[in-house]
Amino acid sequence: MLNRQIAKDYRFWFLLLALATMLSSFVYPTKIEPRPTYQIIAIVDITRSMNAEDYHLDEKTVSRLEFVKHTLSELLLQLPCESKLGLGVFTDRRSTLLFDPIDVCTGHNELDAAIKALDWRMAWAADSRIASGLFSTLEMLKDRKETLLFMTDGHEAPPINPRYRTDFSSVKNKLKGLVVGIGGTQPVPIPKYNQRGECEGFYSVEDVPHRSAFGESDLNPEKIEGYNARNAPFGSAETIGTEHLSALNESYLSQLSLEAGFEYLHLTEPQTMLAKLEASNIYPVVKNSVADIRWQWAILALSLTIALWL
């Protein structure tokens, strides 16, 4: 009689199913399923204009470089396991790869520490030739399969001479990637630091060149004050400009991305990086990965238990 009552009691079966479900989480904790993964190399501009502060994090004003570091750390958490991230830096006319891509899950701590250690004092020269740096990066990585993130504010220092533009035809479409524009659209001062990393104010008009002094001028000599073909091809008049201030050169970076066969992204929020990768023509590599499904068993067991009281 008692056994018949138990057999008719739905609560017994719900509890039995909940128990079986919990046991299943130990017997079958994982399963193989296809998962998109990314193979990424991030090249970060560490020139001095990246110290300009025009981003905000936790209601604090931070530099462009700090915002990039925060964004890459967030990207580590967003990328699926078995994705890999490599890191490099750009200054002067070329880029350097610090290390090859590492798994974002098994190597998370090491990757995060390397990202946080990025510093403008790692630069080996003070100049900033963005087009040359991008070309150098594409030359260095053209035989690889990773996606490139070239992260820069586009501030050329000294200003580029339009007569001598970089030709990307030899490397165009050799690599998939994004040119990531860093910074705000309003000019802001560039902090000046000493060798101990202490801020000593900002760069002034007198501290920086405001025009290119390389090669021949792209202007008609008749329009150049004090022109001398040999001794003063750019003229003798002093040039005063706004190169001591810095803003995102978005039109320039958009043009460079087209010439390199890349897409362009203006980085405004850390979350936009992965969203742009997912929405672009940079397709992830789909791999069969081991997925933890214990949470699915737990939800099912919890649902059966709650159903007892409903």
C-alpha positions as CSV (number, residue, x, y, z in Angstrom):
1,M,0.0,0.0,0.0
2,L,2.8,2.4,0.9
3,N,4.7,1.6,-2.3
4,R,1.5,2.4,-4.3
5,Q,1.2,5.8,-2.6
6,I,4.8,6.6,-3.3
7,A,4.3,5.6,-7.0
8,K,1.4,8.0,-7.3
9,D,3.1,10.9,-5.5
10,Y,4.5,13.3,-8.2
11,R,6.8,14.8,-5.6
12,F,8.7,11.6,-5.3
13,W,9.3,11.5,-9.0
14,F,10.4,15.2,-9.1
15,L,12.9,14.6,-6.3
16,L,14.1,11.4,-8.0
17,L,14.6,13.3,-11.3
18,A,16.4,16.1,-9.5
19,L,18.7,13.6,-7.9
20,A,19.4,11.9,-11.2
21,T,20.1,15.2,-12.8
22,M,22.6,16.2,-10.1
23,L,24.3,12.8,-10.5
24,S,24.5,13.3,-14.2
25,S,26.5,16.5,-13.6
26,F,29.3,14.3,-12.2
27,V,29.0,11.5,-14.8
28,Y,28.8,13.8,-17.8
29,P,30.3,17.2,-16.7
30,T,31.5,18.2,-20.2
31,K,30.7,17.7,-23.9
32,I,32.4,18.4,-27.2
33,E,30.8,21.3,-29.1
34,P,32.0,23.7,-31.9
35,R,33.1,27.0,-30.6
36,P,34.4,30.2,-32.4
37,T,37.9,31.2,-31.5
38,Y,40.1,34.1,-32.4
39,Q,43.8,34.4,-33.1
40,I,44.8,38.0,-32.5
41,I,47.9,40.1,-32.4
42,A,47.5,43.6,-30.8
43,I,50.1,46.2,-31.7
44,V,49.9,49.2,-29.3
45,D,51.2,52.7,-30.0
46,I,53.4,53.7,-27.1
47,T,54.5,57.1,-28.4
48,R,54.1,60.2,-26.2
49,S,50.8,61.4,-27.6
50,M,49.2,58.2,-26.2
51,N,49.8,59.8,-22.7
52,A,47.2,62.4,-23.5
53,E,44.2,62.1,-21.2
54,D,40.8,62.1,-22.9
55,Y,39.2,58.9,-21.7
56,H,37.3,58.2,-18.5
57,L,37.2,55.0,-16.4
58,D,35.3,54.8,-13.1
59,E,34.7,58.6,-13.3
60,K,38.5,59.3,-13.5
61,T,40.3,60.8,-16.5
62,V,42.9,58.4,-17.9
63,S,45.4,58.4,-20.7
64,R,44.8,56.8,-24.1
65,L,47.4,54.1,-23.3
66,E,45.7,53.3,-20.0
67,F,42.4,52.9,-21.8
68,V,43.9,50.6,-24.4
69,K,45.4,48.5,-21.6
70,H,42.0,48.3,-19.9
71,T,40.3,47.4,-23.2
72,L,42.8,44.6,-23.9
73,S,42.3,43.2,-20.4
74,E,38.6,43.2,-20.9
75,L,39.0,41.5,-24.2
76,L,40.9,38.7,-22.5
77,L,37.7,38.0,-20.4
78,Q,35.4,38.2,-23.4
79,L,37.2,35.9,-25.8
80,P,36.3,32.2,-25.7
81,C,38.8,29.7,-24.4
82,E,41.3,28.4,-27.0
83,S,41.4,31.9,-28.5
84,K,44.9,33.3,-28.5
85,L,46.4,36.8,-28.1
86,G,49.8,38.1,-28.9
87,L,51.2,41.6,-28.0
88,G,53.5,44.1,-29.7
89,V,54.4,47.8,-29.5
90,F,54.9,50.6,-32.1
91,T,57.0,53.7,-32.0
92,D,59.1,55.6,-34.5
93,R,58.8,53.8,-37.9
94,R,58.4,50.2,-36.9
95,S,56.7,47.7,-34.6
96,T,58.1,44.9,-32.5
97,L,56.3,41.8,-31.5
98,L,56.8,41.1,-27.8
99,F,55.5,37.5,-27.8
100,D,53.5,35.2,-30.0
101,P,49.8,34.6,-29.3
102,I,49.0,32.8,-26.0
103,D,45.8,31.0,-25.0
104,V,43.6,33.6,-23.3
105,C,42.4,31.1,-20.6
106,T,45.5,29.0,-19.7
107,G,47.7,32.0,-20.1
108,H,45.3,34.7,-18.7
109,N,47.5,35.8,-15.8
110,E,50.6,36.1,-17.9
111,L,48.8,38.0,-20.7
112,D,47.1,40.4,-18.2
113,A,50.4,41.1,-16.5
114,A,52.1,41.9,-19.8
115,I,49.3,44.2,-20.9
116,K,49.4,46.1,-17.6
117,A,53.2,46.5,-17.9
118,L,52.9,48.4,-21.2
119,D,54.6,51.8,-20.8
120,W,55.6,54.7,-23.0
121,R,59.1,54.4,-21.6
122,M,59.5,51.2,-23.6
123,A,59.8,53.3,-26.7
124,W,63.2,53.3,-28.4
125,A,62.6,56.6,-30.2
126,A,60.4,59.7,-29.9
127,D,59.2,60.0,-33.5
128,S,55.8,58.7,-34.5
129,R,55.4,57.7,-38.2
130,I,52.0,56.0,-38.2
131,A,51.9,54.9,-41.9
132,S,55.5,53.5,-41.7
133,G,54.6,51.7,-38.5
134,L,51.6,50.1,-40.0
135,F,53.5,49.1,-43.1
136,S,56.3,47.7,-40.8
137,T,53.7,45.6,-38.9
138,L,52.2,44.2,-42.1
139,E,55.6,43.3,-43.5
140,M,56.5,41.6,-40.2
141,L,53.2,39.6,-40.1
142,K,52.3,39.2,-43.7
143,D,52.9,35.4,-43.7
144,R,50.9,34.7,-40.6
145,K,47.2,33.9,-40.1
146,E,46.3,36.0,-37.0
147,T,44.0,39.0,-37.0
148,L,45.9,42.3,-36.4
149,L,44.7,45.1,-34.1
150,F,46.8,48.2,-34.8
151,M,45.9,50.6,-32.0
152,T,47.0,54.2,-32.4
153,D,45.8,57.8,-32.2
154,G,47.2,58.7,-35.6
155,H,49.3,61.6,-34.3
156,E,52.3,61.9,-36.6
157,A,55.3,63.5,-35.0
158,P,56.9,65.3,-36.7
159,P,54.1,66.1,-39.2
160,I,54.3,63.9,-42.3
161,N,55.2,65.4,-45.7
162,P,52.4,64.6,-48.1
163,R,54.9,64.2,-50.9
164,Y,56.3,61.0,-49.3
165,R,53.3,58.7,-48.6
166,T,53.7,55.1,-47.8
167,D,52.8,52.7,-50.6
168,F,50.8,49.7,-49.1
169,S,50.3,47.9,-52.5
170,S,52.8,45.2,-51.7
171,V,51.1,44.2,-48.4
172,K,47.5,45.1,-49.0
173,N,45.0,42.3,-48.1
174,K,47.9,40.1,-46.9
175,L,46.4,40.1,-43.4
176,K,43.0,40.6,-41.8
177,G,42.6,43.2,-39.2
178,L,41.4,46.5,-37.7
179,V,43.0,49.9,-37.4
180,V,41.8,51.0,-34.0
181,G,41.6,54.7,-33.5
182,I,42.4,55.8,-30.0
183,G,41.5,59.2,-28.4
184,G,38.9,61.9,-28.5
185,T,38.2,64.3,-31.4
186,Q,39.0,67.4,-29.4
187,P,42.7,68.5,-29.1
188,V,44.1,68.0,-25.6
189,P,47.6,68.8,-24.3
190,I,50.3,66.1,-24.2
191,P,51.9,65.5,-20.8
192,K,55.6,65.9,-20.5
193,Y,57.4,63.4,-18.3
194,N,61.0,63.2,-17.0
195,Q,63.1,60.0,-17.0
196,R,61.7,59.0,-13.6
197,G,58.2,59.0,-15.0
198,E,57.2,62.2,-13.2
199,C,54.9,64.7,-15.0
200,E,56.5,68.1,-15.5
201,G,53.6,69.9,-17.2
202,F,52.7,69.7,-20.9
203,Y,54.5,70.1,-24.2
204,S,54.3,73.7,-25.5
205,V,54.4,75.3,-28.9
206,E,58.2,75.7,-28.7
207,D,58.8,72.0,-27.8
208,V,57.6,70.3,-31.0
209,P,58.0,70.8,-34.8
210,H,54.9,72.1,-36.5
211,R,55.8,71.1,-40.1
212,S,57.9,68.4,-41.9
213,A,61.5,69.3,-42.7
214,F,62.2,66.1,-44.6
215,G,62.8,66.0,-48.4
216,E,61.2,68.5,-50.7
217,S,58.2,70.7,-49.9
218,D,54.9,69.8,-51.6
219,L,54.2,73.5,-52.0
220,N,55.0,75.8,-54.9
221,P,58.4,77.4,-54.2
222,E,56.9,80.8,-55.1
223,K,54.5,80.5,-52.1
224,I,57.2,79.6,-49.6
225,E,58.6,82.5,-47.7
226,G,62.4,82.5,-47.7
227,Y,62.6,79.5,-50.1
228,N,66.1,78.2,-50.9
229,A,66.3,74.9,-52.9
230,R,69.4,73.8,-51.1
231,N,69.4,75.4,-47.7
232,A,65.8,76.1,-47.0
233,P,63.4,74.0,-49.2
234,F,60.6,74.7,-46.6
235,G,61.4,78.4,-46.3
236,S,63.0,80.4,-43.5
237,A,59.8,81.6,-41.8
238,E,59.0,80.1,-38.4
239,T,55.9,77.9,-38.5
240,I,53.6,77.9,-35.5
241,G,50.9,75.3,-35.3
242,T,49.0,73.1,-32.9
243,E,51.2,70.0,-33.0
244,H,51.7,70.3,-29.2
245,L,48.1,69.3,-28.9
246,S,46.7,65.9,-29.8
247,A,43.4,64.6,-31.1
248,L,42.4,61.4,-32.8
249,N,43.3,61.8,-36.5
250,E,40.3,59.8,-37.7
251,S,40.3,60.7,-41.3
252,Y,43.9,59.8,-41.6
253,L,43.5,56.4,-39.9
254,S,40.4,55.6,-42.0
255,Q,42.4,56.3,-45.1
256,L,45.3,54.1,-43.9
257,S,42.9,51.3,-43.1
258,L,41.5,51.4,-46.7
259,E,45.0,51.4,-48.2
260,A,46.0,48.4,-46.0
261,G,42.8,46.4,-46.7
262,F,41.7,46.7,-43.1
263,E,38.5,47.9,-41.3
264,Y,38.5,50.9,-39.0
265,L,37.1,51.2,-35.5
266,H,37.1,54.3,-33.2
267,L,37.5,52.8,-29.7
268,T,35.0,54.5,-27.4
269,E,34.0,51.6,-25.1
270,P,36.0,48.5,-24.1
271,Q,33.0,46.3,-25.1
272,T,33.0,47.5,-28.7
273,M,36.2,45.6,-29.6
274,L,34.8,42.1,-29.6
275,A,31.5,43.3,-31.1
276,K,33.4,44.8,-34.0
277,L,35.4,41.6,-34.5
278,E,32.1,39.6,-34.6
279,A,30.4,42.0,-37.0
280,S,33.4,42.4,-39.4
281,N,34.6,40.2,-42.2
282,I,37.2,38.7,-39.8
283,Y,35.7,35.3,-39.4
284,P,36.7,33.3,-36.3
285,V,38.2,29.8,-36.5
286,V,35.6,27.2,-35.4
287,K,37.1,24.5,-33.2
288,N,35.7,21.5,-31.4
289,S,36.2,22.4,-27.8
290,V,35.4,20.8,-24.4
291,A,32.6,22.7,-22.9
292,D,31.6,22.6,-19.2
293,I,27.9,21.7,-19.0
294,R,27.5,21.2,-15.2
295,W,25.7,24.5,-15.0
296,Q,23.0,23.1,-17.4
297,W,22.5,20.1,-15.1
298,A,22.3,22.3,-12.1
299,I,19.7,24.6,-13.6
300,L,17.6,21.6,-14.6
301,A,17.8,20.1,-11.0
302,L,16.9,23.5,-9.5
303,S,13.9,23.8,-11.8
304,L,12.6,20.4,-10.8
305,T,13.0,21.2,-7.2
306,I,11.2,24.5,-7.5
307,A,8.4,22.8,-9.5
308,L,7.6,20.9,-6.3
309,W,6.3,24.0,-4.7
310,L,4.5,25.4,-7.7
